[in-house]
């Protein structure tokens, strides 16, 4: 199978070029850029490369990226941390050195949201000038000379490290810094901040994001211009707005999609093929927006339709998660704060399937939690029963995976649910005690997105595993679990195959969403029999928080591979390259505590 993969690798790259050109109306360019935003971990295909899978992926660039990333050429494995062996850590360590940690002023990437990384050319040495990371910040922007505060900015010159290490030019110093590529105050409404994850166009020239206030939500698309803002983060500028945009200028296009509710957890999901985006709000309304990345100059996006989820009963507003669009079924999958999962027709005409109850604290879809008329004792005091992250969609196998902290099963209410895209044929797996019975006086915990290991994407996905941060079996201390699959794949096993591995001795601590990355050009334990390439990353969200990595190449890990203190823990984590160049295979996130920094660390060793 490895021989087959390597022979078809060029086909995958060519396929990605054609998809990029078709989706954005461009002539195929020499470089093949790769955007990595929050949505790329949510739309997957578990099988290895085949003509059928490539044909399916031509309608969905995220699936094409997944095939490309899983089948890259292997160079001689190296320990990119610079160490011959990276020992397992049993507690967070403070770094003597760090690649870089860059102040974001007064804002952070909101909890469980992610920055977005753009790699200009996957076939070349990583670019110091053209590769960048975008950070959307949860504060209102200001433009005030040297006292400005951006809420959307990009950093380049990423591949620098302590002293002379790294391929990007930097002065010799204990800690190198990236450069501000651009820094914008994008606030257009009083108090408007970026509370969710941004989404990138395929060519990286545009960023879609949501500005939220307490009572409104505005969908924006920014065409950025290098050099606007910076070199200090406080030198913030306002982008050019519609009516004044010219070819070569920056341009901010906008449409208000809610005049009555904020958007706190629903990141916009782009359908590149149709140039549309889906986004929800905190009042139970899903919307589709047209004219996203391919608008005419000085044209604003428009709202195609609004669909209010027909939630049973009356009560407080329903918060929607990030939507995930399935091009194969033309359905949008979206969860809500009551613990439900829905499939909505992509034309907004009706519910296609569901809802089914993922969390809900033991309530039902006819009597959801915290609604008028819901019978006692169902969910009157329990907490953290909602679905808070977008689903993972395995489109090729017509499966979705959703997560919640309280499904009502006493002693095992932290849950992972696999369902078909018709929201039938569910398999439910408990991953710890969860929040059932904890009540408002306890320390409940949400469960965030899991991640598959690399074996799940091979010729025999049944040998793969799903890794999730649940809780311990008798409390809400964070713990790592592993779930397997039946030989009659793609059915998920009905019980976890390994775990729990306690990650911290404290109740109620949430993990950031899991991020997995397969790097064929590293061996995380040089000298140990068998190359080990598969890495898992998460962060623990406490005042003294940390970022952790795990080697999931083989057996279930007995400890973290590396663990480093980070103020307040981490946002969602994005991973970039499989490069063998110094400092060019990294992870990026923002801290969550009183120290508000953008951070880059090496994939191996977190150094």
C-alpha positions in Angstrom: 0.0 0.0 0.0 2.8 2.4 0.7 4.1 1.9 -2.9 0.6 2.7 -4.2 0.4 5.9 -2.1 3.8 7.2 -3.3 3.0 6.5 -6.9 -0.2 8.5 -6.7 1.1 11.4 -4.7 1.6 13.6 -7.7 -2.0 12.9 -8.7 -3.2 14.3 -5.4 -1.2 17.5 -5.8 -2.5 17.9 -9.3 -6.0 17.3 -8.1 -5.7 19.9 -5.4 -4.5 22.4 -8.0 -7.6 21.7 -10.2 -9.9 22.0 -7.2 -8.4 25.3 -6.1 -8.6 26.7 -9.7 -12.2 25.6 -10.2 -13.4 26.8 -6.8 -11.9 30.3 -7.1 -12.0 30.8 -10.9 -8.3 31.1 -11.3 -5.8 29.7 -13.8 -3.8 27.0 -12.1 -0.7 28.6 -10.6 2.7 27.1 -10.2 2.4 27.2 -6.4 -0.1 25.1 -4.5 -1.1 26.9 -1.4 -2.8 25.2 1.6 -5.1 27.0 4.0 -5.4 25.4 7.5 -8.4 26.8 9.3 -10.7 25.3 11.9 -12.8 23.5 9.3 -10.1 21.3 7.9 -10.2 19.0 10.9 -13.9 18.6 10.6 -14.3 17.3 7.0 -12.3 14.1 6.5 -12.2 10.9 4.5 -10.9 7.8 6.2 -9.9 5.6 3.3 -6.5 5.7 1.4 -6.1 7.1 -2.0 -8.2 5.7 -4.8 -9.8 7.0 -8.0 -13.2 7.0 -6.3 -11.9 9.0 -3.4 -10.1 11.5 -5.5 -13.3 12.0 -7.5 -15.3 12.6 -4.3 -12.6 15.0 -3.0 -12.7 17.2 -6.1 -15.9 18.7 -4.8 -14.4 19.3 -1.3 -10.9 20.8 -1.1 -10.7 19.8 2.6 -10.9 16.2 1.7 -8.3 16.7 -1.0 -6.0 18.3 1.6 -6.6 15.4 3.9 -5.5 12.9 1.2 -2.5 15.1 0.3 -1.4 15.5 3.9 -1.6 11.8 4.7 0.4 10.8 1.7 3.4 13.1 1.5 6.9 12.0 0.6 9.0 10.7 3.4 12.5 12.1 3.8 15.0 10.6 6.3 13.2 10.9 9.6 14.8 13.5 11.9 14.1 14.7 15.4 13.0 18.2 14.6 13.3 19.3 18.2 17.1 18.9 17.8 17.2 16.2 20.5 18.1 12.6 19.8 15.3 11.5 22.1 12.3 13.3 23.6 11.4 11.6 26.9 7.9 11.5 28.2 7.0 14.3 30.6 5.0 13.6 33.7 4.2 17.2 34.5 4.3 20.6 32.8 7.8 22.1 32.5 8.7 25.7 32.0 10.8 26.3 28.9 14.4 27.6 29.1 13.9 28.6 25.4 10.9 29.1 23.2 10.6 29.6 19.4 8.6 32.7 19.9 5.8 34.1 22.1 4.3 37.3 20.7 2.1 39.7 22.7 -1.4 40.1 21.3 -2.1 43.2 23.4 -5.4 42.8 25.4 -7.0 40.1 23.3 -6.7 36.3 22.8 -8.1 33.7 20.4 -11.3 32.8 22.3 -11.4 29.6 24.2 -11.7 26.5 22.0 -11.4 28.6 18.8 -8.4 28.4 16.5 -6.0 30.6 14.5 -5.7 29.9 10.8 -2.4 29.1 9.0 -1.7 29.6 5.3 1.2 27.8 3.6 2.0 29.5 0.3 3.6 26.5 -1.6 3.4 23.0 -0.3 6.0 21.9 -2.9 8.7 24.4 -1.8 10.7 25.3 1.3 8.4 27.0 3.7 8.3 30.8 3.0 9.3 33.4 5.5 7.5 36.1 3.5 4.4 34.4 2.2 3.4 31.9 4.9 1.4 33.4 7.7 -0.9 32.7 10.7 -4.1 34.7 11.3 -5.4 35.4 14.8 -8.9 36.7 15.4 -9.0 38.3 18.9 -11.9 38.5 21.4 -11.6 42.3 22.0 -13.0 45.4 20.3 -10.4 46.9 18.0 -9.1 50.4 18.3 -7.2 52.6 15.9 -5.2 55.2 17.9 -1.7 55.8 16.6 0.7 53.8 18.7 -2.0 52.7 21.2 -4.1 50.8 18.7 -5.5 47.3 19.4 -6.1 44.9 16.4 -8.8 42.2 16.5 -7.6 40.5 13.3 -3.9 40.2 12.5 -1.5 38.0 10.6 2.1 37.2 11.5 4.8 36.0 9.0 8.5 35.4 9.3 7.2 32.4 11.3 10.1 30.0 11.1 12.4 31.7 13.5 13.7 30.3 16.7 16.0 31.0 19.6 19.3 32.6 18.6 20.4 31.7 15.1 18.2 28.6 14.7 15.4 28.6 12.1 15.3 29.5 8.4 13.8 33.0 8.8 16.2 35.9 9.3 16.3 37.2 12.8 18.7 39.0 15.1 20.6 36.8 17.6 18.6 36.9 20.7 17.3 34.5 23.4 14.0 34.6 21.7 13.2 35.4 18.1 10.0 37.1 17.1 7.8 36.9 14.0 6.8 39.9 12.0 3.4 41.7 11.8 2.3 41.1 8.3 -0.9 43.2 8.8 -3.0 44.3 11.8 -6.5 45.6 11.5 -9.2 47.1 13.7 -12.2 45.4 12.1 -14.8 46.6 14.6 -17.7 48.1 12.8 -20.3 48.0 15.7 -19.8 49.3 19.2 -17.9 46.6 21.2 -17.6 44.3 18.3 -15.0 41.5 18.8 -14.0 38.2 17.0 -15.3 35.4 19.2 -15.0 32.5 16.7 -12.5 31.0 14.3 -11.7 32.7 11.0 -11.9 30.9 7.7 -9.4 31.3 4.8 -10.0 31.4 1.0 -8.1 28.7 -0.9 -5.5 31.2 -2.2 -5.1 32.8 1.3 -5.8 36.3 0.1 -9.1 36.6 2.0 -10.3 35.9 5.5 -14.0 35.3 6.4 -14.9 35.9 10.1 -17.7 37.1 12.4 -17.8 40.2 14.5 -20.0 39.8 17.5 -21.5 42.2 20.0 -23.8 41.3 22.9 -26.9 41.7 20.6 -25.6 41.4 17.0 -23.5 39.4 14.6 -21.8 40.6 11.4 -20.2 38.4 8.7 -17.1 40.0 7.2 -14.7 39.1 4.5 -11.3 40.9 4.6 -9.1 41.2 1.6 -5.8 42.0 3.4 -2.8 44.0 2.2 0.7 43.4 3.4 2.2 46.2 5.5 -1.1 47.7 6.7 -0.5 47.8 10.4 2.7 47.0 12.2 5.6 46.6 12.6 4.4 47.0 16.2 1.0 45.3 17.0 -0.2 48.6 18.4 0.2 50.3 15.0 -3.3 49.2 14.0 -5.2 50.5 11.0 -8.8 50.2 9.7 -9.2 48.3 6.4 -10.7 50.0 3.4 -14.4 49.5 3.3 -16.9 48.8 0.5 -17.4 51.8 -1.8 -13.7 52.8 -1.5 -12.0 49.5 -2.4 -9.7 49.5 -5.4 -7.7 46.8 -7.1 -4.6 46.4 -4.8 -6.2 47.9 -1.7 -7.5 46.1 1.4 -11.2 45.7 1.4 -13.7 44.8 4.2 -17.1 43.5 3.0 -19.9 42.9 5.5 -23.4 41.8 6.1 -25.2 41.8 9.4 -26.9 38.4 9.8 -28.3 38.9 13.3 -29.7 42.0 14.9 -30.9 40.3 18.0 -28.2 37.8 19.1 -24.5 37.3 19.3 -22.4 34.5 17.8 -20.2 33.0 20.5 -19.3 29.5 19.2 -20.5 29.2 15.5 -17.5 29.7 13.3 -18.3 30.3 9.6 -18.0 27.2 7.4 -17.3 28.0 3.7 -18.4 25.9 0.8 -15.7 26.7 -1.7 -17.4 25.2 -4.7 -20.5 27.4 -4.5 -18.8 30.4 -2.8 -21.3 30.3 0.1 -20.8 30.1 3.8 -23.0 28.8 6.7 -23.1 30.3 10.2 -25.3 30.1 13.2 -26.1 32.5 16.1 -27.0 32.4 19.8 -30.7 32.4 19.0 -31.1 29.1 17.2 -30.9 30.5 13.7 -28.8 29.1 10.9 -28.0 31.2 7.8 -26.4 30.7 4.4 -24.5 33.6 2.9 -23.5 34.1 -0.7 -20.7 36.1 -2.3 -18.0 35.1 0.1 -14.6 34.9 -1.6 -15.5 35.6 -5.2 -17.5 38.8 -5.0 -17.1 41.6 -7.5 -15.1 44.6 -6.2 -17.1 46.7 -3.7 -19.9 44.1 -3.4 -21.0 42.9 0.0 -22.0 39.3 0.9 -25.8 38.6 0.9 -28.0 36.4 3.0 -29.6 33.6 1.0 -31.9 32.3 3.8 -32.4 32.0 7.5 -33.6 28.9 9.2 -34.7 28.8 12.8 -34.3 25.4 14.3 -37.7 24.1 15.5 -36.6 23.4 19.1 -39.3 21.8 21.2 -40.8 23.8 24.1 -40.1 27.3 25.1 -37.3 28.8 27.2 -34.0 30.5 26.9 -32.4 31.1 23.5 -30.5 28.2 21.9 -26.9 28.6 21.0 -25.7 27.0 17.8 -22.3 25.4 17.2 -20.1 25.7 14.1 -22.0 24.2 11.1 -20.3 21.5 9.0 -21.4 21.3 5.3 -21.5 17.9 3.5 -21.2 18.3 -0.2 -22.1 14.6 -0.7 -25.6 14.9 0.9 -26.1 18.7 0.6 -26.7 18.8 4.3 -25.5 21.1 7.1 -24.8 19.4 10.4 -25.1 21.6 13.5 -25.4 21.1 17.2 -27.0 23.2 19.9 -26.7 24.1 23.5 -29.5 21.7 24.5 -27.4 18.8 23.4 -29.0 18.1 20.1 -27.6 17.4 16.6 -29.4 18.4 13.5 -29.1 17.9 9.7 -30.5 20.8 7.7 -31.1 20.9 4.0 -28.5 23.2 2.3 -31.3 25.2 0.7 -32.7 26.0 4.1 -36.1 24.6 3.3 -36.4 22.0 6.1 -34.8 19.7 8.6 -33.3 16.8 6.6 -32.8 14.6 9.7 -33.0 14.7 13.4 -32.7 16.1 15.8 -31.0 13.4 17.9 -29.9 13.9 21.4 -26.1 13.8 21.9 -25.9 15.3 25.4 -29.1 16.6 27.0 -28.5 15.3 30.5 -30.9 12.4 30.0 -33.7 14.6 28.5 -35.2 13.9 25.1 -35.7 16.0 21.9 -39.4 16.3 22.8 -38.5 17.5 26.2 -35.1 19.2 25.9 -33.3 20.4 29.1 -34.0 23.8 30.6 -37.2 24.3 28.6 -40.6 25.2 30.0 -42.6 22.0 30.7 -39.5 19.7 30.8 -40.3 17.2 33.5 -38.4 17.0 36.7 -35.8 15.5 37.4 -34.6 15.8 33.9 -31.7 18.3 33.7 -33.1 20.9 36.1 -29.8 21.2 37.9 -27.3 19.4 35.7 -24.9 21.3 33.5 -22.6 21.1 30.5 -25.0 18.9 28.5 -24.7 20.9 25.3 -22.9 20.2 22.0 -20.3 22.9 21.9 -18.1 22.0 18.9 -18.9 21.3 15.3 -19.1 17.6 14.3 -16.4 15.6 12.6 -17.7 14.5 9.2 -16.3 11.4 7.5 -18.1 12.1 4.3 -16.8 9.1 2.3 -18.2 6.7 4.9 -21.3 8.8 5.7 -20.6 9.2 9.4 -20.6 12.1 11.8 -19.0 12.2 15.3 -20.3 14.5 18.0 -19.3 15.1 21.7 -21.0 16.3 24.9 -20.2 16.4 28.6 -23.5 15.0 30.0 -25.8 12.6 28.2 -27.6 11.6 31.4 -25.8 8.2 32.0 -24.9 8.2 35.7 -21.2 7.5 36.1 -20.4 7.7 32.4 -22.1 10.8 31.0 -19.1 12.2 29.1 -19.9 10.9 25.6 -18.8 10.4 22.0 -21.6 9.6 19.5 -21.1 8.2 16.0 -24.1 8.5 13.7 -24.8 8.0 10.0 -25.4 11.2 8.0 -29.1 10.3 8.2 -28.6 10.7 11.9 -29.6 7.1 12.4 -27.5 4.0 13.4 -25.9 5.7 16.4 -23.1 4.2 18.5 -22.6 5.9 21.9 -19.3 5.5 24.0 -18.8 6.9 27.5 -15.5 8.5 28.2 -15.6 9.1 31.9 -18.0 10.3 34.6 -18.8 13.6 32.9 -21.1 16.2 34.4 -24.2 14.1 35.3 -25.3 14.8 38.8 -22.6 17.4 39.4 -25.1 20.2 39.6 -24.5 23.9 39.8 -22.4 23.6 43.0 -20.0 21.2 41.4 -17.3 21.5 38.7 -18.9 20.3 35.4 -17.0 20.1 32.2 -17.7 20.3 28.4 -16.3 17.7 26.1 -14.6 19.1 23.0 -13.6 17.8 19.6 -11.7 14.5 19.3 -9.1 13.5 16.7 -8.3 10.3 14.7 -4.9 8.8 14.5 -3.2 8.3 11.2 -4.1 4.6 10.9 -7.7 5.6 10.5 -6.8 7.1 7.1 -5.1 4.0 5.7 -6.2 1.0 3.8 -7.7 -0.6 6.9 -9.4 2.2 8.9 -10.6 -0.4 11.4 -7.1 -0.4 12.8 -7.3 3.3 13.6 -8.5 5.0 16.8 -10.3 8.1 17.9 -8.6 10.1 20.7 -10.7 12.3 23.0 -10.3 14.2 26.2 -13.0 13.0 28.5 -12.9 12.8 32.3 -11.8 10.3 34.9 -14.2 7.5 35.8 -15.1 8.9 39.2 -14.7 12.7 38.9 -14.3 15.5 36.3 -10.5 15.5 36.2 -9.4 15.6 32.5 -8.4 12.3 31.0 -7.3 10.9 27.6 -9.4 8.1 26.1 -9.0 6.0 23.0 -11.9 4.5 21.0 -11.5 1.8 18.3 -13.6 0.5 15.4 -15.1 -2.9 14.6 -13.7 -5.1 11.9 -17.0 -4.5 10.3 -15.8 -0.9 9.7 -17.0 1.9 9.9 -18.9 1.0 13.0 -17.3 2.5 16.2 -16.8 0.2 19.1 -19.4 0.6 21.8 -16.8 1.0 24.6 -13.4 2.7 24.8 -10.4 0.5 24.1 -8.0 2.4 26.3 -7.9 5.0 29.0 -8.4 7.0 31.1 -5.0 8.6 31.3 -5.4 11.4 33.8 -3.9 14.6 32.5 -4.2 16.9 35.6 -5.2 16.3 39.3 -8.0 19.0 39.3 -11.7 18.7 38.7 -13.5 20.6 36.0 -10.5 21.3 33.8 -11.3 21.3 30.1 -9.0 20.3 27.3 -8.8 22.4 24.2 -10.0 20.5 21.0 -7.7 17.7 20.0 -5.3 18.2 17.1 -3.6 15.3 15.4 -0.7 15.6 12.8 1.1 12.9 10.9 4.6 14.0 10.0 6.5 11.3 8.0 9.8 13.2 8.4 10.2 13.0 12.1 10.9 10.1 14.5 9.8 11.3 17.9 11.9 8.7 19.7 15.0 8.3 17.7 16.7 5.0 18.5 13.5 3.3 19.4 12.5 0.4 17.1 10.1 1.6 14.4 9.6 5.2 13.2 7.1 7.2 15.2 5.4 10.0 13.3 1.9 10.5 14.7 1.5 13.3 17.1 -1.5 14.5 19.2 -1.8 18.0 20.7 -4.1 19.6 23.2 -4.1 22.3 26.0 -5.3 22.2 29.6 -7.4 25.3 30.4 -6.4 26.4 33.9 -4.8 29.5 35.4 -1.4 27.8 35.2 -2.4 25.8 32.1 -0.3 23.9 29.7 0.1 22.5 26.2 0.7 18.8 25.8 1.8 16.5 23.0 1.4 12.7 22.8 3.0 10.0 20.6 0.1 8.0 19.3 2.1 6.1 16.7 1.6 2.8 18.5 0.3 1.8 21.9 -1.9 4.0 24.0 0.4 6.5 25.6 1.3 6.2 29.3 2.2 9.8 29.6 2.6 13.0 27.5 5.5 13.2 25.1 6.1 16.8 26.2 4.2 19.2 28.4 4.9 22.9 28.8 3.3 25.6 31.0 1.2 28.2 29.1 -0.7 31.0 30.8 -4.3 29.8 31.1 -3.8 26.9 28.7 -4.2 27.2 24.9 -6.8 28.0 22.3 -7.4 25.5 19.6 -4.1 24.4 18.0 -3.2 24.5 14.4 -0.2 22.6 12.9 1.7 23.4 9.7 4.4 21.6 7.8 6.3 18.3 7.5 9.4 20.2 6.6 12.9 19.1 7.6 14.1 22.8 7.7 14.9 24.2 11.1 11.9 25.6 13.0 9.6 24.9 10.0 7.4 22.2 11.5 5.5 23.8 14.2 2.2 24.3 16.2 0.5 27.7 16.8 -2.0 28.9 19.4 -2.9 31.7 21.7 -2.6 31.5 25.5 -5.7 31.9 27.5 -4.6 33.6 30.7 -3.5 37.0 31.9 -0.5 36.8 29.6 -2.0 37.1 26.2 0.4 35.8 23.6 0.5 34.1 20.2 2.9 31.2 20.5 4.8 28.9 18.1 6.5 25.7 19.3 8.1 22.9 17.4 6.0 19.8 16.8 8.5 17.6 18.6 9.5 18.6 22.1 7.3 21.7 22.2 10.5 23.8 22.3 
